[in-house]
Amino acid sequence: MAGLTGVLGVSGDAYLLTGLHPDGNDLTDRLINALREAADQTDDPNEKTRLRRAASAISEITKSVASGVITAAITGGIN
């Protein structure tokens, strides 16, 4: 028998390494971009300011801290 004949399983790390599953940094970037887009779409100047401040605050937090918080929130680690 020569060569690879099949794959029996894929680890969670494989999804991250291949880019098939977003990691915490991807989620952080997506959240920041979503807040900025929401700010661009609203006509309320106060809401626009709050959304831009939120995006700015998240972008100032280190990626590892922000991704950890987002991951914890998604997986139920934060109540």
Backbone as XML, in Angstrom:
<?xml version="1.0"?>
<chain id="A" units="angstrom">
  <residue number="1" name="MET">
    <atom name="N" x="0.852" y="-1.160" z="0.000"/>
    <atom name="CA" x="0.000" y="0.000" z="0.000"/>
    <atom name="C" x="0.905" y="1.232" z="0.000"/>
  </residue>
  <residue number="2" name="ALA">
    <atom name="N" x="0.753" y="2.107" z="-0.943"/>
    <atom name="CA" x="1.604" y="3.288" z="-1.072"/>
    <atom name="C" x="0.763" y="4.557" z="-0.976"/>
  </residue>
  <residue number="3" name="GLY">
    <atom name="N" x="1.313" y="5.555" z="-0.306"/>
    <atom name="CA" x="0.659" y="6.861" z="-0.261"/>
    <atom name="C" x="-0.461" y="6.933" z="0.757"/>
  </residue>
  <residue number="4" name="LEU">
    <atom name="N" x="-1.017" y="8.095" z="0.849"/>
    <atom name="CA" x="-2.117" y="8.362" z="1.769"/>
    <atom name="C" x="-3.420" y="7.875" z="1.160"/>
  </residue>
  <residue number="5" name="THR">
    <atom name="N" x="-4.156" y="7.100" z="1.922"/>
    <atom name="CA" x="-5.409" y="6.560" z="1.386"/>
    <atom name="C" x="-6.651" y="7.222" z="1.970"/>
  </residue>
  <residue number="6" name="GLY">
    <atom name="N" x="-6.487" y="7.946" z="3.084"/>
    <atom name="CA" x="-7.653" y="8.599" z="3.666"/>
    <atom name="C" x="-7.289" y="9.361" z="4.926"/>
  </residue>
  <residue number="7" name="VAL">
    <atom name="N" x="-8.210" y="10.153" z="5.389"/>
    <atom name="CA" x="-8.027" y="10.922" z="6.606"/>
    <atom name="C" x="-9.036" y="10.414" z="7.619"/>
  </residue>
  <residue number="8" name="LEU">
    <atom name="N" x="-8.546" y="10.072" z="8.793"/>
    <atom name="CA" x="-9.426" y="9.524" z="9.815"/>
    <atom name="C" x="-10.022" y="10.588" z="10.721"/>
  </residue>
  <residue number="9" name="GLY">
    <atom name="N" x="-9.342" y="11.715" z="10.864"/>
    <atom name="CA" x="-9.859" y="12.761" z="11.728"/>
    <atom name="C" x="-9.066" y="14.038" z="11.553"/>
  </residue>
  <residue number="10" name="VAL">
    <atom name="N" x="-9.659" y="15.136" z="11.942"/>
    <atom name="CA" x="-9.012" y="16.438" z="11.834"/>
    <atom name="C" x="-9.096" y="17.106" z="13.206"/>
  </residue>
  <residue number="11" name="SER">
    <atom name="N" x="-7.943" y="17.546" z="13.699"/>
    <atom name="CA" x="-7.932" y="18.199" z="15.007"/>
    <atom name="C" x="-8.417" y="19.640" z="14.878"/>
  </residue>
  <residue number="12" name="GLY">
    <atom name="N" x="-8.804" y="20.216" z="16.002"/>
    <atom name="CA" x="-9.222" y="21.614" z="16.008"/>
    <atom name="C" x="-8.109" y="22.534" z="15.576"/>
  </residue>
  <residue number="13" name="ASP">
    <atom name="N" x="-6.872" y="22.188" z="15.946"/>
    <atom name="CA" x="-5.719" y="23.004" z="15.538"/>
    <atom name="C" x="-5.558" y="23.028" z="14.019"/>
  </residue>
  <residue number="14" name="ALA">
    <atom name="N" x="-5.914" y="21.945" z="13.363"/>
    <atom name="CA" x="-5.781" y="21.893" z="11.903"/>
    <atom name="C" x="-6.681" y="22.929" z="11.236"/>
  </residue>
  <residue number="15" name="TYR">
    <atom name="N" x="-7.852" y="23.138" z="11.784"/>
    <atom name="CA" x="-8.759" y="24.140" z="11.222"/>
    <atom name="C" x="-8.153" y="25.538" z="11.312"/>
  </residue>
  <residue number="16" name="LEU">
    <atom name="N" x="-7.516" y="25.828" z="12.447"/>
    <atom name="CA" x="-6.888" y="27.141" z="12.615"/>
    <atom name="C" x="-5.691" y="27.301" z="11.685"/>
  </residue>
  <residue number="17" name="LEU">
    <atom name="N" x="-4.866" y="26.259" z="11.588"/>
    <atom name="CA" x="-3.666" y="26.342" z="10.752"/>
    <atom name="C" x="-3.994" y="26.499" z="9.273"/>
  </residue>
  <residue number="18" name="THR">
    <atom name="N" x="-5.073" y="25.899" z="8.839"/>
    <atom name="CA" x="-5.439" y="25.980" z="7.422"/>
    <atom name="C" x="-6.319" y="27.183" z="7.100"/>
  </residue>
  <residue number="19" name="GLY">
    <atom name="N" x="-6.763" y="27.882" z="8.143"/>
    <atom name="CA" x="-7.618" y="29.039" z="7.917"/>
    <atom name="C" x="-9.081" y="28.692" z="7.713"/>
  </residue>
  <residue number="20" name="LEU">
    <atom name="N" x="-9.445" y="27.438" z="7.948"/>
    <atom name="CA" x="-10.835" y="27.025" z="7.770"/>
    <atom name="C" x="-11.721" y="27.470" z="8.925"/>
  </residue>
  <residue number="21" name="HIS">
    <atom name="N" x="-11.122" y="27.813" z="10.033"/>
    <atom name="CA" x="-11.877" y="28.266" z="11.201"/>
    <atom name="C" x="-11.194" y="29.512" z="11.730"/>
  </residue>
  <residue number="22" name="PRO">
    <atom name="N" x="-11.937" y="30.572" z="11.957"/>
    <atom name="CA" x="-11.300" y="31.802" z="12.433"/>
    <atom name="C" x="-10.769" y="31.649" z="13.858"/>
  </residue>
  <residue number="23" name="ASP">
    <atom name="N" x="-9.644" y="32.274" z="14.139"/>
    <atom name="CA" x="-9.134" y="32.285" z="15.501"/>
    <atom name="C" x="-9.626" y="33.547" z="16.199"/>
  </residue>
  <residue number="24" name="GLY">
    <atom name="N" x="-9.213" y="33.740" z="17.432"/>
    <atom name="CA" x="-9.668" y="34.894" z="18.201"/>
    <atom name="C" x="-9.296" y="36.220" z="17.573"/>
  </residue>
  <residue number="25" name="ASN">
    <atom name="N" x="-8.119" y="36.283" z="16.925"/>
    <atom name="CA" x="-7.710" y="37.531" z="16.278"/>
    <atom name="C" x="-8.624" y="37.877" z="15.118"/>
  </residue>
  <residue number="26" name="ASP">
    <atom name="N" x="-9.036" y="36.870" z="14.365"/>
    <atom name="CA" x="-9.970" y="37.108" z="13.260"/>
    <atom name="C" x="-11.290" y="37.664" z="13.792"/>
  </residue>
  <residue number="27" name="LEU">
    <atom name="N" x="-11.747" y="37.093" z="14.889"/>
    <atom name="CA" x="-13.010" y="37.548" z="15.472"/>
    <atom name="C" x="-12.893" y="38.973" z="15.994"/>
  </residue>
  <residue number="28" name="THR">
    <atom name="N" x="-11.744" y="39.291" z="16.581"/>
    <atom name="CA" x="-11.522" y="40.656" z="17.075"/>
    <atom name="C" x="-11.549" y="41.642" z="15.922"/>
  </residue>
  <residue number="29" name="ASP">
    <atom name="N" x="-10.849" y="41.317" z="14.845"/>
    <atom name="CA" x="-10.840" y="42.193" z="13.670"/>
    <atom name="C" x="-12.236" y="42.352" z="13.084"/>
  </residue>
  <residue number="30" name="ARG">
    <atom name="N" x="-12.998" y="41.256" z="13.050"/>
    <atom name="CA" x="-14.358" y="41.319" z="12.513"/>
    <atom name="C" x="-15.253" y="42.196" z="13.375"/>
  </residue>
  <residue number="31" name="LEU">
    <atom name="N" x="-15.083" y="42.110" z="14.706"/>
    <atom name="CA" x="-15.878" y="42.943" z="15.608"/>
    <atom name="C" x="-15.547" y="44.420" z="15.417"/>
  </residue>
  <residue number="32" name="ILE">
    <atom name="N" x="-14.259" y="44.741" z="15.334"/>
    <atom name="CA" x="-13.837" y="46.133" z="15.126"/>
    <atom name="C" x="-14.391" y="46.662" z="13.810"/>
  </residue>
  <residue number="33" name="ASN">
    <atom name="N" x="-14.280" y="45.877" z="12.760"/>
    <atom name="CA" x="-14.795" y="46.300" z="11.454"/>
    <atom name="C" x="-16.313" y="46.466" z="11.471"/>
  </residue>
  <residue number="34" name="ALA">
    <atom name="N" x="-17.009" y="45.575" z="12.177"/>
    <atom name="CA" x="-18.471" y="45.678" z="12.256"/>
    <atom name="C" x="-18.884" y="46.945" z="12.996"/>
  </residue>
  <residue number="35" name="LEU">
    <atom name="N" x="-18.171" y="47.290" z="14.066"/>
    <atom name="CA" x="-18.479" y="48.519" z="14.796"/>
    <atom name="C" x="-18.236" y="49.746" z="13.926"/>
  </residue>
  <residue number="36" name="ARG">
    <atom name="N" x="-17.151" y="49.740" z="13.170"/>
    <atom name="CA" x="-16.848" y="50.867" z="12.276"/>
    <atom name="C" x="-17.890" y="50.993" z="11.176"/>
  </residue>
  <residue number="37" name="GLU">
    <atom name="N" x="-18.311" y="49.859" z="10.619"/>
    <atom name="CA" x="-19.341" y="49.888" z="9.574"/>
    <atom name="C" x="-20.662" y="50.397" z="10.137"/>
  </residue>
  <residue number="38" name="ALA">
    <atom name="N" x="-20.999" y="49.963" z="11.348"/>
    <atom name="CA" x="-22.237" y="50.432" z="11.973"/>
    <atom name="C" x="-22.178" y="51.942" z="12.197"/>
  </residue>
  <residue number="39" name="ALA">
    <atom name="N" x="-21.013" y="52.438" z="12.589"/>
    <atom name="CA" x="-20.852" y="53.887" z="12.786"/>
    <atom name="C" x="-21.051" y="54.630" z="11.470"/>
  </residue>
  <residue number="40" name="ASP">
    <atom name="N" x="-20.537" y="54.063" z="10.391"/>
    <atom name="CA" x="-20.685" y="54.702" z="9.084"/>
    <atom name="C" x="-22.134" y="54.712" z="8.602"/>
  </residue>
  <residue number="41" name="GLN">
    <atom name="N" x="-22.927" y="53.753" z="9.063"/>
    <atom name="CA" x="-24.294" y="53.612" z="8.564"/>
    <atom name="C" x="-25.338" y="54.368" z="9.373"/>
  </residue>
  <residue number="42" name="THR">
    <atom name="N" x="-24.992" y="54.780" z="10.592"/>
    <atom name="CA" x="-25.993" y="55.468" z="11.405"/>
    <atom name="C" x="-25.990" y="56.970" z="11.147"/>
  </residue>
  <residue number="43" name="ASP">
    <atom name="N" x="-27.156" y="57.554" z="11.267"/>
    <atom name="CA" x="-27.282" y="59.007" z="11.098"/>
    <atom name="C" x="-27.210" y="59.747" z="12.434"/>
  </residue>
  <residue number="44" name="ASP">
    <atom name="N" x="-27.355" y="59.002" z="13.529"/>
    <atom name="CA" x="-27.335" y="59.599" z="14.865"/>
    <atom name="C" x="-25.886" y="59.914" z="15.259"/>
  </residue>
  <residue number="45" name="PRO">
    <atom name="N" x="-25.550" y="61.188" z="15.421"/>
    <atom name="CA" x="-24.165" y="61.555" z="15.732"/>
    <atom name="C" x="-23.673" y="60.988" z="17.065"/>
  </residue>
  <residue number="46" name="ASN">
    <atom name="N" x="-24.567" y="60.884" z="18.053"/>
    <atom name="CA" x="-24.156" y="60.308" z="19.337"/>
    <atom name="C" x="-23.842" y="58.821" z="19.207"/>
  </residue>
  <residue number="47" name="GLU">
    <atom name="N" x="-24.689" y="58.112" z="18.496"/>
    <atom name="CA" x="-24.464" y="56.679" z="18.265"/>
    <atom name="C" x="-23.189" y="56.465" z="17.449"/>
  </residue>
  <residue number="48" name="LYS">
    <atom name="N" x="-22.985" y="57.294" z="16.444"/>
    <atom name="CA" x="-21.779" y="57.215" z="15.615"/>
    <atom name="C" x="-20.532" y="57.353" z="16.487"/>
  </residue>
  <residue number="49" name="THR">
    <atom name="N" x="-20.548" y="58.331" z="17.401"/>
    <atom name="CA" x="-19.407" y="58.556" z="18.293"/>
    <atom name="C" x="-19.190" y="57.363" z="19.211"/>
  </residue>
  <residue number="50" name="ARG">
    <atom name="N" x="-20.261" y="56.828" z="19.782"/>
    <atom name="CA" x="-20.138" y="55.680" z="20.694"/>
    <atom name="C" x="-19.578" y="54.467" z="19.973"/>
  </residue>
  <residue number="51" name="LEU">
    <atom name="N" x="-20.055" y="54.208" z="18.773"/>
    <atom name="CA" x="-19.565" y="53.059" z="18.003"/>
    <atom name="C" x="-18.096" y="53.210" z="17.640"/>
  </residue>
  <residue number="52" name="ARG">
    <atom name="N" x="-17.705" y="54.399" z="17.249"/>
    <atom name="CA" x="-16.295" y="54.639" z="16.910"/>
    <atom name="C" x="-15.403" y="54.516" z="18.142"/>
  </residue>
  <residue number="53" name="ARG">
    <atom name="N" x="-15.881" y="54.999" z="19.281"/>
    <atom name="CA" x="-15.110" y="54.866" z="20.523"/>
    <atom name="C" x="-14.969" y="53.395" z="20.915"/>
  </residue>
  <residue number="54" name="ALA">
    <atom name="N" x="-16.025" y="52.631" z="20.757"/>
    <atom name="CA" x="-15.974" y="51.202" z="21.085"/>
    <atom name="C" x="-14.963" y="50.483" z="20.190"/>
  </residue>
  <residue number="55" name="ALA">
    <atom name="N" x="-14.995" y="50.785" z="18.896"/>
    <atom name="CA" x="-14.039" y="50.173" z="17.968"/>
    <atom name="C" x="-12.614" y="50.560" z="18.337"/>
  </residue>
  <residue number="56" name="SER">
    <atom name="N" x="-12.425" y="51.819" z="18.680"/>
    <atom name="CA" x="-11.101" y="52.300" z="19.053"/>
    <atom name="C" x="-10.620" y="51.633" z="20.335"/>
  </residue>
  <residue number="57" name="ALA">
    <atom name="N" x="-11.493" y="51.519" z="21.313"/>
    <atom name="CA" x="-11.120" y="50.905" z="22.587"/>
    <atom name="C" x="-10.724" y="49.449" z="22.394"/>
  </residue>
  <residue number="58" name="ILE">
    <atom name="N" x="-11.482" y="48.719" z="21.596"/>
    <atom name="CA" x="-11.160" y="47.314" z="21.352"/>
    <atom name="C" x="-9.851" y="47.186" z="20.596"/>
  </residue>
  <residue number="59" name="SER">
    <atom name="N" x="-9.602" y="48.080" z="19.650"/>
    <atom name="CA" x="-8.366" y="47.987" z="18.873"/>
    <atom name="C" x="-7.137" y="48.320" z="19.708"/>
  </residue>
  <residue number="60" name="GLU">
    <atom name="N" x="-7.323" y="49.049" z="20.815"/>
    <atom name="CA" x="-6.199" y="49.397" z="21.683"/>
    <atom name="C" x="-5.840" y="48.283" z="22.658"/>
  </residue>
  <residue number="61" name="ILE">
    <atom name="N" x="-6.755" y="47.353" z="22.875"/>
    <atom name="CA" x="-6.477" y="46.203" z="23.731"/>
    <atom name="C" x="-5.612" y="45.232" z="22.929"/>
  </residue>
  <residue number="62" name="THR">
    <atom name="N" x="-4.667" y="44.587" z="23.589"/>
    <atom name="CA" x="-3.830" y="43.628" z="22.861"/>
    <atom name="C" x="-4.705" y="42.552" z="22.242"/>
  </residue>
  <residue number="63" name="LYS">
    <atom name="N" x="-4.288" y="42.054" z="21.097"/>
    <atom name="CA" x="-5.069" y="41.052" z="20.373"/>
    <atom name="C" x="-5.312" y="39.812" z="21.230"/>
  </residue>
  <residue number="64" name="SER">
    <atom name="N" x="-4.332" y="39.400" z="22.018"/>
    <atom name="CA" x="-4.507" y="38.183" z="22.806"/>
    <atom name="C" x="-5.574" y="38.372" z="23.880"/>
  </residue>
  <residue number="65" name="VAL">
    <atom name="N" x="-5.621" y="39.544" z="24.510"/>
    <atom name="CA" x="-6.633" y="39.809" z="25.527"/>
    <atom name="C" x="-8.007" y="39.906" z="24.872"/>
  </residue>
  <residue number="66" name="ALA">
    <atom name="N" x="-8.119" y="40.665" z="23.802"/>
    <atom name="CA" x="-9.411" y="40.837" z="23.127"/>
    <atom name="C" x="-9.933" y="39.504" z="22.601"/>
  </residue>
  <residue number="67" name="SER">
    <atom name="N" x="-9.068" y="38.706" z="21.979"/>
    <atom name="CA" x="-9.532" y="37.427" z="21.439"/>
    <atom name="C" x="-9.921" y="36.479" z="22.562"/>
  </residue>
  <residue number="68" name="GLY">
    <atom name="N" x="-9.220" y="36.541" z="23.693"/>
    <atom name="CA" x="-9.590" y="35.708" z="24.833"/>
    <atom name="C" x="-10.953" y="36.070" z="25.385"/>
  </residue>
  <residue number="69" name="VAL">
    <atom name="N" x="-11.235" y="37.365" z="25.479"/>
    <atom name="CA" x="-12.534" y="37.829" z="25.978"/>
    <atom name="C" x="-13.644" y="37.418" z="25.020"/>
  </residue>
  <residue number="70" name="ILE">
    <atom name="N" x="-13.437" y="37.612" z="23.735"/>
    <atom name="CA" x="-14.460" y="37.245" z="22.748"/>
    <atom name="C" x="-14.696" y="35.739" z="22.763"/>
  </residue>
  <residue number="71" name="THR">
    <atom name="N" x="-13.617" y="34.959" z="22.795"/>
    <atom name="CA" x="-13.749" y="33.505" z="22.828"/>
    <atom name="C" x="-14.493" y="33.059" z="24.077"/>
  </residue>
  <residue number="72" name="ALA">
    <atom name="N" x="-14.151" y="33.634" z="25.226"/>
    <atom name="CA" x="-14.826" y="33.287" z="26.470"/>
    <atom name="C" x="-16.314" y="33.635" z="26.410"/>
  </residue>
  <residue number="73" name="ALA">
    <atom name="N" x="-16.630" y="34.779" z="25.833"/>
    <atom name="CA" x="-18.030" y="35.186" z="25.729"/>
    <atom name="C" x="-18.812" y="34.227" z="24.832"/>
  </residue>
  <residue number="74" name="ILE">
    <atom name="N" x="-18.202" y="33.828" z="23.726"/>
    <atom name="CA" x="-18.879" y="32.941" z="22.781"/>
    <atom name="C" x="-19.078" y="31.548" z="23.368"/>
  </residue>
  <residue number="75" name="THR">
    <atom name="N" x="-18.077" y="31.049" z="24.077"/>
    <atom name="CA" x="-18.142" y="29.686" z="24.614"/>
    <atom name="C" x="-18.836" y="29.612" z="25.964"/>
  </residue>
  <residue number="76" name="GLY">
    <atom name="N" x="-19.286" y="30.748" z="26.483"/>
    <atom name="CA" x="-20.007" y="30.737" z="27.743"/>
    <atom name="C" x="-19.104" y="30.860" z="28.962"/>
  </residue>
  <residue number="77" name="GLY">
    <atom name="N" x="-17.850" y="31.240" z="28.753"/>
    <atom name="CA" x="-16.914" y="31.398" z="29.865"/>
    <atom name="C" x="-17.149" y="32.655" z="30.659"/>
  </residue>
  <residue number="78" name="ILE">
    <atom name="N" x="-17.943" y="33.564" z="30.140"/>
    <atom name="CA" x="-18.274" y="34.812" z="30.839"/>
    <atom name="C" x="-19.773" y="34.864" z="31.010"/>
  </residue>
  <residue number="79" name="ASN">
    <atom name="N" x="-20.207" y="35.082" z="32.232"/>
    <atom name="CA" x="-21.652" y="35.141" z="32.496"/>
    <atom name="C" x="-22.117" y="36.565" z="32.548"/>
  </residue>
</chain>
